[in-house]
Amino acid sequence: MEKEGRLTLDMLKLIQTDAHVTQRRLANELGIALGLANSYLRRCIRKGYVKVTSAPTNRYAYYLTPTGLAEKSALVARYLSYSFQFFRDAKGQCESVFRVCEARGWRRVAVCGTGDLAEITVLAARDFDVDTVGPVDVAAERDTDAIAADLASKGRLDAVVLADLSNPQAAFERLGGLIAPERILPLPMLDVHVAEKAES
């Protein structure tokens, strides 16, 4: 689901939960600037999703209209469809990577990354003869020495599966300084550029 649809859905949910929600709280809850929250709210009002009424002391109350409820339901359906499709795609790619691990005899594999994709990776591994360890946080904020220590604490590793959505190319390059690059298996959906080995 695109970001705009997700923001609209989250805004409609917040308004449905609390009619007296302020624009500042909407902005904070959605993690966006106040001006952007105002813009989204005005768009929802203009499209007929939200009705606004004055409340005492210069406040406003926001209510979802029947059109707003229908739009919220449609956005929820779209979000669920996107989420399930993402899960199916990610699981399929994880299965392909774990088939490679089995074919190469790599049994002990670290999952590098945090969040939904790393969790899907761990779940997919259960169907294969591999032992996953981790997850190992490879976020850009982490010091390379901390990542190296985290990997070392996992014991002997045959390979790592890169499942980091935040900055996969940077994570791949950082891991390349710690592990043989041919043993780093990024999921294809991450679109990581893996340099070809130079012929000797």
ABEGO torsion letter per residue (X at the ends): XBAAAAAAAAAAAAAAABAABBAAAAAAAAGBBAAAAAAAAAAAAAAGABBBBBBBGGBBBBBBBAAAAAAAAAAAAAAAAAAAAAAAAAAAAAAAAAAAAAAAGBABBBBBEBEAAAAAAAAAAAABBBBBBOBBBABAABBAAAAAAAAAAAEBBABBBBABAABAAAAAAAAAAABBAAABBBBAAAGBBBBBBBBX
